[in-house]
């Protein structure tokens, strides 16, 4: 089994698990609010943090599947050699964005949140754990782009 397929399986399983937790969390909120008449205090916050993780990890997964939004009207009219050059430039741009914004910027956010001891209001968990998804996703995106480049080079 290749590294990409392992990474795909781990990431898709994680996303399914997070979504299942989010559904259970929202169901608990509805049950506690309308049946028990005492709304749960943590469910809104937890669903927000789970949504952040789904969105950002999902973006990394979509990047690995090459299913992100793109307009290829002009590129498809070019020669195959030029298309490969443009694909390489796009991979480099995506990897650069992942490095600068997600890994470097996200790591700084995690570090500052950890040093300041910021905690979530209801759950009282360190916000650094919530923000950890940024550098994690950045690393995953870069791994995907490197694997994609190596795969294209071998073809």
C-alpha positions in Angstrom: 0.0 0.0 0.0 1.4 3.4 -1.0 2.0 6.3 1.3 -0.7 8.3 -0.5 -3.4 5.6 -0.1 -2.5 5.2 3.6 -2.7 9.0 4.1 -6.0 9.1 2.2 -7.4 6.3 4.4 -6.3 7.9 7.7 -7.5 11.3 6.7 -10.9 10.1 5.4 -11.4 8.0 8.5 -10.6 11.0 10.7 -13.0 13.2 8.8 -15.8 10.6 9.2 -15.1 10.3 12.9 -15.1 14.1 13.4 -18.4 14.4 11.5 -19.9 11.5 13.5 -18.9 13.3 16.7 -20.4 16.5 15.4 -23.7 14.8 14.6 -23.8 13.2 18.1 -23.0 16.6 19.6 -25.8 18.4 17.8 -28.2 15.6 18.6 -27.3 15.9 22.3 -27.9 19.7 22.1 -31.4 19.2 20.6 -32.2 16.5 23.1 -31.0 18.4 26.1 -32.8 21.6 25.0 -36.2 20.3 24.0 -36.6 17.1 26.0 -34.6 17.8 29.2 -35.4 21.5 29.1 -31.8 22.3 30.1 -29.6 23.2 27.2 -26.1 21.9 27.3 -23.5 24.6 27.7 -20.6 23.0 25.7 -22.3 21.7 22.6 -22.2 25.0 20.6 -18.5 25.5 21.2 -17.6 21.9 20.5 -19.5 21.8 17.2 -17.8 25.0 16.2 -14.3 23.5 16.9 -15.2 20.3 15.1 -16.4 22.3 12.1 -13.1 24.1 12.0 -11.2 20.7 12.0 -13.5 19.3 9.3 -13.1 22.3 7.1 -9.4 22.6 7.3 -8.6 18.9 7.3 -11.1 18.5 4.5 -9.3 21.1 2.5 -6.1 19.1 2.9 -7.9 15.9 1.8 -9.4 17.6 -1.2 -6.0 18.9 -2.1 -4.6 15.4 -2.0 -7.5 14.2 -4.3 -6.8 17.0 -6.7 -10.5 17.9 -6.4 -10.1 21.6 -5.5 -11.8 24.2 -7.6 -9.9 25.2 -10.7 -10.5 26.7 -14.1 -8.7 24.9 -16.8 -10.3 26.4 -19.9 -7.0 28.1 -21.0 -4.7 25.4 -19.7 -6.5 22.6 -21.5 -5.8 24.4 -24.9 -2.0 24.4 -24.3 0.5 21.7 -25.3 1.1 18.8 -23.0 4.5 20.1 -22.1 3.1 23.5 -21.2 0.3 21.9 -19.2 2.9 20.0 -17.1 4.8 23.2 -16.4 1.7 25.0 -15.3 0.7 22.0 -13.1 4.2 22.2 -11.5 3.8 26.0 -10.9 0.4 25.4 -9.3 1.8 22.7 -7.0 4.6 25.0 -6.0 2.2 27.8 -5.3 -0.1 25.5 -3.2 2.9 24.1 -1.3 4.2 27.7 -0.7 0.8 28.8 0.6 0.7 25.7 2.9 4.2 26.4 4.2 3.8 30.1 4.8 0.2 30.5 5.9 -0.7 27.1 7.4 2.6 25.8 8.8 4.5 29.0 9.8 1.4 31.2 10.5 -0.5 28.3 12.2 2.5 27.3 14.3 2.9 30.9 15.5 -0.8 31.0 16.4 -0.6 27.6 18.3 2.6 28.8 20.1 1.1 32.2 21.1 -2.1 30.6 22.3 -0.2 28.0 24.3 2.1 30.6 25.9 -0.8 32.9 26.8 -2.7 30.0 28.2 -5.9 30.8 26.2 -8.7 28.4 27.0 -12.1 27.9 25.5 -14.9 29.4 27.6 -17.2 26.4 28.0 -14.9 23.4 27.5 -11.8 24.9 29.2 -9.5 23.2 26.7 -6.4 25.1 25.4 -7.2 26.9 22.2 -3.8 25.8 20.9 -5.3 22.3 20.4 -8.0 23.8 18.2 -5.5 25.8 16.2 -3.2 22.8 15.8 -5.2 21.7 12.7 -3.5 24.6 10.7 0.1 23.3 10.8 -1.1 19.7 10.6 -3.1 20.4 7.4 -0.2 22.4 6.0 2.1 19.4 6.4 -0.4 17.1 4.9 -0.9 19.4 1.9 2.8 19.6 1.3 3.2 15.8 1.6 0.4 15.4 -1.0 2.0 17.9 -3.4 5.4 16.2 -3.1 3.9 12.8 -3.7 1.9 14.2 -6.7 5.1 15.7 -8.1 7.1 12.4 -7.6 4.2 10.5 -9.2 4.1 12.7 -12.2 7.9 12.7 -12.6 7.9 8.9 -12.7 5.2 8.8 -15.4 
